[in-house]
Structures are given as C-alpha cells and as structure tokens.
Amino acid sequence: MLADIEQIGRNPRTGGYRRDAWSSADMELREWFTHQAAKRGLTSHEDRNGNLWAWWGDPSVQGPGLVTGSHLDSVREGGAFDGPLGVASAFEAIDLLRGDGFQPDRPIAVACFTDEEGARFGVPCIGSRLLTGVLDPDRARSLRDEQGHSLDEVLTARGRQPGRLGRDDETLARVGVFVELHVEQGRALEAPVGVASAIWPHGRWRFDFRGTADHAGTTAFEDRDDPMLAYAHAVLAARTQAEAHGVRATFGKVRVEPNNANAIPSLVTAWLDARGPETEKVRALVTELAAGADVTEESWTPEVTFDEVLRTRVACVAGLDGHPAPILPTAAGHDAGILASAGVPTAMLFVRNPTGVSHAPGEFAEPRDCVSGVIALAAVLADLTGGGS
C-alpha cells in the first residue's frame, strides 16, 4: 500500500516528500484513502473540518466505535512513514481481521486527520484541534501560508465550506476509543512494536527580530542595527539553555527581509520549536530567549499522559512471546495527543525505527517490523471491540 503512494509529492532529487495540506498531492492522497475504503466496502465521509473517516459498521446504530489511523500530510522534505504507515496499517489490520473471519461487536473506523504536521499554515494538528474545539475556527480561517493564501481561501478553492469549521460533537460522539499506530521518531525502541506512555509538552513560537535595513558595505559597524546578530545569539542560546534545562529547542525555519545578499536585514523572523518532559522548563527556556525579540506563541500542546489502564491492556495484547510490549514516552506530537486531551480514551503503538531518523528522507522502518505493527494493531482492535469469528 505504501508503494502505491510513494511517488505522490516526492522530490525525485532528494527522496523527500512535500505533502502540504490541501495541495495537489494531498488531494491525490485523499482520493487514495477514499478508494481504499470503497475497495473494502467501508462507508467513508469527510467531516466539516476536512478529516476523513472510513467505517466498518454504523456508529449511529451500534454506538461509539474504535477508531484507528493517522495522517497523510508531511513536513517539507519529510519521510515516507510518518503518518502514512498508520493509515495503511489500519486498512491492513481490517483486512487481517476479516481474513480470519472476525466480526467486531462495535464499529471500527480508519481515520485520516488533516494537516497534522502544520507545514503549510504553521499550526500542527489542525484537523484534530478543530474537531475537539481546541483551535478557534476564526483563527483557523485566518491562518495564511507562505504565499499569503488564507485557510479560508484555500478551503473555498477546494470546494469546502470554511464557515462550517469548528468543534464537531456529532463526529466526536462516534469515537469511543482511538488507537494510533505510528513509526517511532527516535531510536529508543528495541522491540519491533512499543506502546506510548506520554507525549512531552511542546509548542511553536514566532520570534521577530527587528532592525534597520542598510548597505552591507558602506554602513560602519557602529552605525548598524542588525537583527541577524540577535537571531544568531538566540540560536546559540537556544542550544545552550535547552541543555541546561534538560529540554529540546530548535530554530528550524527562518525568513529574512528584505533578503538581499548585500544589505543588512530589517527583519528576521524565526520559528522556535521547544519541548521537554516538564512544562515549566520549556516555558522558562522560551522566556529566557525572548530578550531582543517580539515573541508570539503560535501553538502549545500540554503534556499528555495516556490512559494507564488502556495502555497496559494494549501493551499486553501487542507484546511478543507472552511479554508485554515496551512502554515509552515520546517527544513528538500526534493527533492521538489532541484526542486524549479532549477526553477520548487513547493509546499509541510505535513501530521500530532502526535509524531514529524522522521528518527527513532517511526515515525508515523494516518491512518485517511494519508487518509486526499490523499484526499487533489487528490484535488490539479485536481485543477492544470484543467480537469473534
């Protein structure tokens, strides 16, 4: 299944992916999702916030169901497994259950959440944040991409109704439990499959360093107001202070104005990603870095601790040779974290990543580990839906 979509949004030079939300690549992936659902006789639809659902069973008749899946969008120059592995594995797990003659006692759905990465509009997990009411719909509609197009304009151009964005209680009521399978982002997992215990608190901040544009050659150093120096200092301080606080901080995106090689900038805008095991230390770091810049918090996700009873049950079912699957925290954000924070019982399965590389073309999972993930997910779905052959 991953081979079917491996060329969509792929850069042939680097092997990385660019699958921005609502781009041509994303629309093609949405069609692929709908086709996979139809091939299996699943009932698919797109909710008011752009998330896709494919149901085996009818939650309006049978009651809330068990939902699995992930997302199909990517970061810029991202890998092939972050997101798509969870969606493909969800469909494959249903195939496996049906092949064994299994009939669930409650509905099962495959979900594909829109714009999980936030690569285009700057806010991660837009689809699940809107669904749960965490993201204000007016703010969502006003978000703009690098070309200046608002989400409102982009959705309208794609034939959607941005006026309907917002918390969707009807859709939420259909979700009894959510289990997301995801490639591990890091290399802490030694077994083929693991289970998440928690997600670190994390956020994104925009730093605006302001100065005065002038000639690069004729302006004496004592006459300069160069914002690039403040930015450079912040980059170095982010690394030093993050190590001191035991957190992680990265300036991974920067925009310079007017962006001339022979001119002092008037404005340097940079985006900081900061995360760590303790909220207070993450926020202390951001405060320390804020000197000399105008800082705007663009997103914040509190610490998520997954339901202990559910994760223990999932670990027991997903384990090998009678041993529970290992349980470990993650520093990466996921739609599962948004749903868990909204009160939906949620668990996560990780598939081992031998290199630990993620958000880059080198992201990888061994085929045999992906198969182990499907088998584990199918077993979890069977256990939590209580059906039989």
C-alpha positions in Angstrom: 0.0 0.0 0.0 2.8 2.4 0.8 4.3 1.6 -2.7 1.0 2.8 -4.2 1.6 6.3 -2.9 5.4 6.5 -2.8 5.6 8.9 -5.7 2.9 11.3 -4.6 4.5 14.6 -3.5 8.0 13.1 -3.7 11.1 15.1 -4.7 13.0 12.9 -7.1 16.2 14.6 -6.3 16.2 14.2 -2.5 13.6 11.4 -2.0 11.8 13.7 0.5 8.1 14.5 0.5 6.1 17.7 0.3 2.5 16.9 1.0 1.1 20.2 2.3 -2.5 20.2 3.4 -5.0 20.9 0.6 -2.2 20.8 -2.0 -2.5 18.7 -5.2 -0.5 15.9 -3.5 -2.9 16.0 -0.5 -5.9 15.8 -2.8 -4.5 12.8 -4.5 -3.8 11.1 -1.2 -7.4 11.9 -0.1 -8.6 10.1 -3.3 -6.4 7.2 -2.5 -7.9 7.0 1.0 -11.5 7.0 -0.3 -10.6 4.4 -2.9 -9.1 2.1 -0.2 -12.3 2.5 1.8 -14.5 1.8 -1.1 -12.5 -1.3 -2.1 -13.3 -2.7 1.4 -16.9 -1.7 1.4 -16.3 0.8 4.2 -18.5 3.8 4.5 -16.4 6.9 4.1 -17.0 10.6 4.5 -15.2 13.9 5.2 -16.2 15.8 8.3 -16.8 19.5 8.5 -13.1 20.1 9.3 -11.6 18.0 6.5 -10.8 14.9 8.4 -11.6 11.6 6.6 -13.4 8.6 8.1 -14.0 5.1 6.8 -16.4 3.0 8.9 -16.8 -0.8 9.2 -20.2 -0.8 10.9 -22.5 2.1 11.7 -21.8 4.1 14.9 -25.2 5.9 14.6 -26.8 2.5 15.2 -24.2 0.4 17.1 -22.9 3.2 19.3 -19.4 4.7 19.5 -16.7 2.7 17.8 -13.0 2.1 17.9 -11.0 4.4 15.6 -7.5 3.9 14.3 -5.5 5.7 11.6 -3.2 8.7 11.5 -2.5 11.3 8.8 -1.2 11.6 5.2 0.3 15.1 5.0 4.1 15.6 5.6 6.6 18.1 6.7 8.7 19.7 4.0 11.2 17.1 2.7 9.7 14.6 5.1 9.9 10.8 5.1 7.5 8.1 3.8 6.4 6.6 7.1 5.4 9.4 9.4 1.6 9.3 9.1 1.0 7.0 6.1 2.3 4.0 8.0 -0.6 4.4 10.5 -3.2 4.8 7.8 -2.0 1.9 5.6 -1.6 -0.3 8.7 -5.2 0.5 9.8 -6.6 -0.7 6.5 -4.3 -3.8 6.6 -5.4 -4.6 10.1 -9.0 -4.7 9.0 -8.1 -7.0 6.1 -6.3 -9.3 8.5 -9.3 -9.4 10.9 -11.7 -10.1 8.0 -9.4 -12.7 6.6 -9.7 -14.5 10.0 -13.5 -14.3 9.9 -13.6 -11.8 12.7 -16.8 -9.8 13.3 -16.5 -6.9 15.7 -19.2 -6.2 18.3 -18.7 -2.5 17.8 -17.9 -0.4 14.7 -14.3 0.1 13.6 -13.1 3.2 11.7 -10.0 4.3 9.9 -9.3 8.0 10.3 -7.1 10.3 8.4 -6.7 13.7 10.2 -6.0 16.7 8.0 -2.9 18.9 8.4 -1.3 17.1 11.3 2.2 18.5 10.6 1.2 22.1 10.2 3.7 22.6 7.5 1.6 24.9 5.4 -0.3 27.1 7.9 2.0 26.9 10.9 -0.3 25.2 13.4 0.1 21.4 13.9 -2.9 19.0 14.2 -5.3 21.5 12.7 -7.9 18.8 11.9 -8.0 17.2 15.3 -7.7 20.6 17.1 -10.8 21.9 15.2 -12.7 18.6 15.8 -12.2 18.9 19.5 -12.6 22.6 19.8 -9.1 23.4 20.8 -8.5 25.6 17.8 -10.8 28.6 17.4 -12.4 28.4 13.9 -12.0 32.1 13.3 -8.3 31.8 14.0 -8.0 28.8 11.7 -9.7 30.5 8.8 -7.3 33.5 9.1 -4.1 31.4 9.1 -2.0 32.1 6.0 0.5 30.1 4.1 3.8 31.4 2.7 2.1 32.6 -0.5 -0.4 34.7 1.6 -3.4 32.4 1.0 -5.6 32.0 4.0 -7.0 28.7 5.0 -10.5 30.2 4.3 -9.5 30.9 0.7 -7.8 27.5 0.2 -10.7 25.6 1.5 -13.1 27.6 -0.6 -11.0 26.9 -3.7 -11.1 23.2 -2.9 -14.9 23.2 -2.8 -15.2 23.1 1.0 -17.2 25.3 3.4 -14.8 27.0 5.8 -17.8 28.6 7.6 -18.5 25.1 9.0 -15.1 24.7 10.7 -15.2 24.1 14.4 -15.9 21.7 17.2 -17.8 18.7 15.9 -19.7 17.0 18.7 -21.6 14.7 16.3 -18.3 13.2 14.9 -16.7 13.1 18.4 -19.6 11.2 19.8 -18.8 8.3 17.4 -15.3 7.9 18.7 -15.3 5.6 21.7 -11.6 4.8 21.7 -8.7 5.9 19.4 -5.6 3.9 18.8 -2.9 5.4 16.5 -0.1 3.4 15.0 3.0 5.5 14.1 6.6 5.0 13.1 8.8 5.6 16.1 10.5 9.0 15.9 13.8 8.3 17.6 15.7 5.1 18.3 14.7 4.2 21.9 12.5 1.2 20.9 14.4 -2.1 20.7 11.4 -4.4 20.2 9.5 -4.3 16.8 6.5 -2.7 18.5 6.1 -0.4 21.5 3.3 1.5 23.3 3.3 5.2 24.2 3.1 6.2 27.8 3.0 10.0 27.3 3.7 12.9 25.0 6.0 15.7 26.1 4.5 19.2 26.3 5.6 21.2 23.2 5.0 24.4 21.3 5.9 26.7 18.4 6.8 30.3 18.8 7.5 33.0 16.2 10.4 35.4 17.0 10.5 38.7 15.2 13.9 40.4 15.4 13.7 43.9 14.2 16.4 46.2 12.8 17.2 48.7 10.2 18.0 47.9 6.5 21.1 49.5 5.2 24.0 48.9 2.8 26.2 45.9 3.7 29.4 47.6 2.5 29.1 51.2 3.3 27.5 51.1 6.8 30.0 51.2 9.6 29.6 48.6 12.3 28.9 51.2 15.0 26.0 52.6 12.8 24.3 49.2 12.3 21.1 47.9 13.8 21.4 44.3 12.5 18.7 41.9 13.6 20.7 39.0 12.3 23.1 39.3 15.2 20.2 39.0 17.7 18.9 36.0 15.8 22.3 34.3 15.8 22.6 34.8 19.5 19.2 33.3 20.1 20.1 30.2 18.0 23.2 29.6 20.1 21.4 30.4 23.4 18.6 28.0 22.5 21.0 25.1 22.3 22.9 26.1 25.5 19.9 26.8 27.6 18.0 23.8 26.4 20.8 21.6 27.5 20.9 23.3 30.8 17.1 22.9 31.3 17.0 19.3 30.0 14.7 20.2 27.2 15.0 20.4 23.4 14.9 23.6 21.3 15.3 24.1 17.6 15.1 27.2 15.3 14.2 25.3 12.2 12.6 27.9 10.0 13.8 31.5 9.3 12.7 34.3 7.0 14.8 37.4 6.3 13.6 40.7 4.9 14.4 42.2 2.5 16.7 39.1 1.9 19.4 40.8 -0.1 22.9 39.4 0.0 24.4 42.9 0.0 22.0 44.5 2.6 21.6 44.5 6.4 18.2 43.0 7.1 15.3 45.0 8.5 13.6 41.9 9.9 14.5 38.4 10.8 11.5 36.1 11.6 12.4 32.7 13.0 10.3 29.9 14.4 11.3 28.1 17.6 10.2 24.5 18.4 10.6 23.7 22.1 9.6 20.6 24.0 10.6 18.7 27.1 9.4 16.5 29.9 8.4 19.4 32.1 6.2 22.3 31.1 7.8 24.8 33.4 11.3 24.2 32.0 10.1 24.5 28.4 8.4 27.8 29.2 11.4 29.1 31.2 13.6 28.5 28.1 11.3 30.5 25.9 11.2 33.4 28.3 15.0 33.4 28.5 15.3 33.5 24.7 12.7 36.3 24.3 15.1 39.2 25.0 15.5 41.3 22.0 12.6 39.9 20.0 8.8 40.2 19.7 7.6 36.7 20.5 4.2 35.1 19.6 3.1 31.7 20.7 1.6 30.0 17.7 0.7 26.7 19.2 1.0 24.9 22.6 0.2 21.3 23.4 0.2 20.4 27.1 1.7 17.2 28.4 -0.4 14.1 27.5 -0.4 11.0 29.7 -2.2 8.2 28.0 -4.8 6.3 30.0 -2.8 3.8 32.1 -5.4 1.0 32.1 -5.8 1.2 28.3 -2.1 1.4 27.5 -1.3 -1.5 29.8 -4.0 -3.6 28.1 -2.7 -2.6 24.7 0.8 -3.4 25.7 -0.2 -6.9 26.9 -2.1 -7.6 23.6 0.6 -6.1 21.4 3.5 -7.9 23.1 5.5 -10.9 21.7 6.1 -14.3 23.2 4.0 -13.7 26.2 5.8 -10.5 27.2 4.1 -7.1 27.1 5.3 -4.6 24.5 7.6 -2.0 26.0 6.1 1.3 27.1 7.9 4.5 26.5 7.3 8.3 26.2 7.6 10.3 23.1 8.8 13.9 22.4 6.8 14.0 19.1 3.3 15.5 18.9 0.4 13.5 17.4 -3.4 13.7 16.8 -3.6 11.0 19.5 -2.5 13.6 22.0 -5.1 16.1 21.0 -7.9 13.5 21.3 -6.6 12.2 24.6 -6.5 15.8 26.0 -10.2 16.1 24.9 -11.1 13.1 27.0 -11.2 10.4 24.4 -9.6 7.1 25.7 -6.5 6.9 23.5 -3.4 4.7 23.0 -0.5 4.7 20.6 1.5 1.9 19.0 5.0 2.6 17.7 6.8 0.6 15.0 10.6 0.5 15.5 12.7 2.9 13.6 16.3 1.5 13.3 18.0 4.8 12.5 15.8 7.1 14.6 15.6 9.5 11.6 12.3 11.2 11.2 11.0 14.3 9.4 13.7 13.6 6.8 14.0 11.4 3.7 16.1 8.8 5.7 13.1 7.9 7.8 12.6 4.1 7.7 11.0 1.1 9.2 11.9 -2.5 8.3 9.1 -4.3 6.4 9.1 -7.1 8.9 8.6 -4.6 11.7 5.7 -2.9 9.8 4.1 -6.4 9.5 4.5 -6.8 13.2 2.8 -3.5 13.7 -0.2 -4.6 11.6 -0.4 -7.9 13.5 -0.3 -6.0 16.8 -2.8 -3.4 15.7 -5.2 -6.1 14.5 -4.9 -7.9 17.8 -5.6 -4.7 19.7 -8.7 -3.9 17.5 -10.0 -7.4 18.1 -9.4 -7.2 21.8 -11.1 -3.8 22.2 -14.1 -4.5 20.0 -14.9 -7.8 21.7 -16.0 -9.7 18.6 -15.2 -13.1 17.4 -15.2 -15.5 14.4 
